[in-house]
Amino acid sequence: MRIGILGSGLMGSKLGTLLSRAGHEVVFSYARSQEKLKKLARDAGGKSRAGTPAEAAKETDLLLLAVHWNRFDDVLKQAGDLSGKVLITCSLPMNDKNTELVVAHTSSGAEELAKMVPEARVVCAFNTIPSEVFFGVFEARKKSPRPSLVYCGDDARAKEVAASLIRDVGFDPVDAGPLRIARYTEPFGLLIGQLAYEGDGGPELAYQFERFGRAHSLD
Ligand SMILES: NC(=O)c1ccc[n+]([C@@H]2O[C@H](COP(=O)([O-])OP(=O)(O)OC[C@H]3O[C@@H](n4cnc5c(N)ncnc54)[C@H](OP(=O)(O)O)[C@@H]3O)[C@@H](O)[C@H]2O)c1
């Protein structure tokens, strides 16, 4: 699949690199230096390349939005027409100091994004995992069980595509439901960040859901 990265920082560069290693054709875009994008593309190998957000949007089928909330307007304006595109957002709607969600409870960053680009098919994914763990998860992808990764969205086909990319990176995709569930997954992303960056074990943190059925009950 042809994948455009809108925001090639911690999240975009790592996910783009791993998706490239998984066999996808990746266009890295939106960084302050074109040299950085070119190096990322070179290091990712395969058919990956550097481009502008407009090229990333035009030449690919799916986009990953990985920028700070305060860059949404700029990067979307640069990307241009996103009609019919699957748009996966891993972005959290944080204030400028990255201390608080600026959208919560009655909406989410993902829902606000869907209002900004109603022509795109928005899926919210990868926002509950610290970037530091992606390479470790990818390396361990043949082991079982895999770590979980929640995602949500309103477009069934877009969600299928997102789930296959989540699998490619090494996670077990957990469908959390419609896009409005991002109201829960976004604060959950902050919890994971708290454990990753303020906890004792370091930031290479992933999570795994386990269901306990009747066999485990006491009655
Ligand atoms: N990091 C995590 O572990 C994590 C986890 C969950 C969710 N998230 C969310 O994911 C999103 C991305 O996070 P991140 O940590 O990847 O952020 P980041 O490292 O700061 O990456 C943002 C990207 O945007 C680019 N950018 C910023 N201002 C720009 C400008 N004026 N012109 C062109 N490019 C510009 C940066 O360019 P440069 O490369 O030149 O800096 C960088 O490539 C955020 O919404 C964050 O809340 C992050």
The ligand as an SDF file (V2000), in Angstrom:
LIG
                    3D

 48 52  0  0  0  0  0  0  0  0999 V2000
    5.5800   10.7000   20.8420 N   0  0  0  0  0  0  0  0  0  0  0  0
    4.7380    9.7960   21.3070 C   0  0  0  0  0  0  0  0  0  0  0  0
    5.1500    8.7970   21.9070 O   0  0  0  0  0  0  0  0  0  0  0  0
    3.2480    9.9430   21.1060 C   0  0  0  0  0  0  0  0  0  0  0  0
    2.4080    8.9410   21.5730 C   0  0  0  0  0  0  0  0  0  0  0  0
    1.0220    9.0310   21.3350 C   0  0  0  0  0  0  0  0  0  0  0  0
    0.5250   10.1200   20.6210 C   0  0  0  0  0  0  0  0  0  0  0  0
    1.3910   11.0940   20.1930 N   0  0  0  0  0  0  0  0  0  0  0  0
    0.8110   12.2260   19.4300 C   0  0  0  0  0  0  0  0  0  0  0  0
    1.2800   12.1130   18.0920 O   0  0  0  0  0  0  0  0  0  0  0  0
    1.4580   13.4170   17.5190 C   0  0  0  0  0  0  0  0  0  0  0  0
    2.8930   13.5220   17.0210 C   0  0  0  0  0  0  0  0  0  0  0  0
    3.7620   13.3920   18.1380 O   0  0  0  0  0  0  0  0  0  0  0  0
    5.3380   13.3080   17.9610 P   0  0  0  0  0  0  0  0  0  0  0  0
    5.8720   12.9820   19.3010 O   0  0  0  0  0  0  0  0  0  0  0  0
    5.6880   12.4660   16.7880 O   0  0  0  0  0  0  0  0  0  0  0  0
    5.6640   14.8390   17.6210 O   0  0  0  0  0  0  0  0  0  0  0  0
    7.0090   15.4210   17.0120 P   0  0  0  0  0  0  0  0  0  0  0  0
    8.1370   14.4850   17.2620 O   0  0  0  0  0  0  0  0  0  0  0  0
    7.1160   16.8140   17.5330 O   0  0  0  0  0  0  0  0  0  0  0  0
    6.7230   15.4360   15.4450 O   0  0  0  0  0  0  0  0  0  0  0  0
    5.9600   16.4390   14.8240 C   0  0  0  0  0  0  0  0  0  0  0  0
    6.4190   16.5950   13.3980 C   0  0  0  0  0  0  0  0  0  0  0  0
    5.8380   17.8160   12.9190 O   0  0  0  0  0  0  0  0  0  0  0  0
    6.8750   18.5870   12.3190 C   0  0  0  0  0  0  0  0  0  0  0  0
    6.6310   20.0190   12.4360 N   0  0  0  0  0  0  0  0  0  0  0  0
    6.3480   20.7330   13.5390 C   0  0  0  0  0  0  0  0  0  0  0  0
    6.2160   22.0360   13.2350 N   0  0  0  0  0  0  0  0  0  0  0  0
    6.4320   22.1290   11.9120 C   0  0  0  0  0  0  0  0  0  0  0  0
    6.4440   23.2190   10.9830 C   0  0  0  0  0  0  0  0  0  0  0  0
    6.2130   24.4660   11.3720 N   0  0  0  0  0  0  0  0  0  0  0  0
    6.6920   22.9540    9.6920 N   0  0  0  0  0  0  0  0  0  0  0  0
    6.9330   21.6830    9.2840 C   0  0  0  0  0  0  0  0  0  0  0  0
    6.9510   20.6230   10.1070 N   0  0  0  0  0  0  0  0  0  0  0  0
    6.7050   20.8430   11.4000 C   0  0  0  0  0  0  0  0  0  0  0  0
    8.1120   18.2310   13.1030 C   0  0  0  0  0  0  0  0  0  0  0  0
    9.2540   18.6110   12.3480 O   0  0  0  0  0  0  0  0  0  0  0  0
   10.7470   18.2620   12.8380 P   0  0  0  0  0  0  0  0  0  0  0  0
   10.9270   16.8190   12.5020 O   0  0  0  0  0  0  0  0  0  0  0  0
   11.5930   19.1420   12.0280 O   0  0  0  0  0  0  0  0  0  0  0  0
   10.7750   18.5190   14.3140 O   0  0  0  0  0  0  0  0  0  0  0  0
    7.9300   16.7350   13.2570 C   0  0  0  0  0  0  0  0  0  0  0  0
    8.3740   16.0470   12.1130 O   0  0  0  0  0  0  0  0  0  0  0  0
    1.1290   14.4210   18.6240 C   0  0  0  0  0  0  0  0  0  0  0  0
   -0.1820   14.8820   18.4290 O   0  0  0  0  0  0  0  0  0  0  0  0
    1.2430   13.6130   19.9050 C   0  0  0  0  0  0  0  0  0  0  0  0
    0.3560   14.0940   20.8950 O   0  0  0  0  0  0  0  0  0  0  0  0
    2.7210   11.0390   20.4100 C   0  0  0  0  0  0  0  0  0  0  0  0
  1  2  1  0
  2  3  2  0
  2  4  1  0
  4  5  1  0
  4 48  2  0
  5  6  2  0
  6  7  1  0
  7  8  2  0
  8  9  1  0
  8 48  1  0
  9 10  1  0
  9 46  1  0
 10 11  1  0
 11 12  1  0
 11 44  1  0
 12 13  1  0
 13 14  1  0
 14 15  2  0
 14 16  1  0
 14 17  1  0
 17 18  1  0
 18 19  2  0
 18 20  1  0
 18 21  1  0
 21 22  1  0
 22 23  1  0
 23 24  1  0
 23 42  1  0
 24 25  1  0
 25 26  1  0
 25 36  1  0
 26 27  1  0
 26 35  1  0
 27 28  2  0
 28 29  1  0
 29 30  1  0
 29 35  2  0
 30 31  1  0
 30 32  2  0
 32 33  1  0
 33 34  2  0
 34 35  1  0
 36 37  1  0
 36 42  1  0
 37 38  1  0
 38 39  2  0
 38 40  1  0
 38 41  1  0
 42 43  1  0
 44 45  1  0
 44 46  1  0
 46 47  1  0
M  CHG  2   8   1  16  -1
M  END
$$$$
